[in-house]
């Protein structure tokens, strides 16, 4: 059964591997209602964004890895293996 995630849920799921290094804040910007999500770099500049017209979804994990390193949990390929 396929499930449809809300944009906020999708962001949280995509960023789950970096939860120990990032904070997800839900907010709106009345001056820019087209903005749906922004990843800010540690220096305050925009590293990635999602607008109403452009998803750019696959770039989120690339930007997270670039600015915050590898994920904290193993990828799905290694999940389920015992040590």
C-alpha positions, 0 to 999 in steps of 0.5 A: 500500500502506497502512502502519500506524505505531506510536504512536512512529513516528506522533509522530516523523513528525508532528513531523518538521518541528520536529526542529531545535527539539524532542527526542523522548524515549521513556519510560514513567510507572508512575504514569500508564500511560494516558499515551502522549505529551506535548508540553511547552511551553518553560515546562514545562506540557503543551501537548498529550497523548495517552492510551490513550483519546484520540488528539488526534492532529491537535492535535499539529501545531497545538500544535507550530506555536503553541509552536515556529513553522512547520515547517522543511521545505516542505509537501507542496504545494510539494515537488517544485517546482524553483527 
